[in-house]
């Protein structure tokens, strides 16, 4: 309950800050709408030449694109603003101020700063999912919705763990900003079903850098393509990623050279 109240206060403070510039907020939302429209147009261009991509038809790919947009909104809402500040805290030694607060340091650096207009990505993404399902006349069952909720939450945990894990290399390296660009490049592969990729690349994007768990599995849950073992695997991968991230955080803190020491 303590951390829920603290997160609520983070949200309140950031929301007040966000609405100090309402015109900027509206302009950013319009920009989000534009880029989503461009992404849909890109998918349509692919389907001018084929009826399916990796065994997925147009509206099934739209479901996946909507989930991709929602996950991207989560990244920009929470991860991007906080991970950038984490690198700067470590570089400048100002992480000292975080470590002296009576709160878990990983929680604080992960959720202190929120960019609320990025939630429009989440809303528009889920709206695109609903539209694509309506066009397919595919109403997910309660079981499929439950599987989607579980797998989608697991995908957010995987994304958080991967990004947090990469940014923690800043405890040992002077500058790791380029790693965020590397992550973004890999994340772009999640715009399409993992079945599009062949051979070793598919194995890598499923198990070594688990892009498949981020968008393909949640989309599969909604269109009835997922199996029970895949749901369990998604949860297992998410737990493993989170535990490893937590252990790496504690290990990294022991190697942190503060401004005072």
Helices and strands as residue ranges (DSSP letters): H 2-18, G 19-21, H 22-47, H 58-74, I 75-79, H 80-92, H 95-99, H 105-111, G 116-118, H 119-135, H 142-167, G 168-171, H 177-187, G 188-191, G 194-196, H 199-203, I 204-208, I 212-216, H 217-222, H 228-253
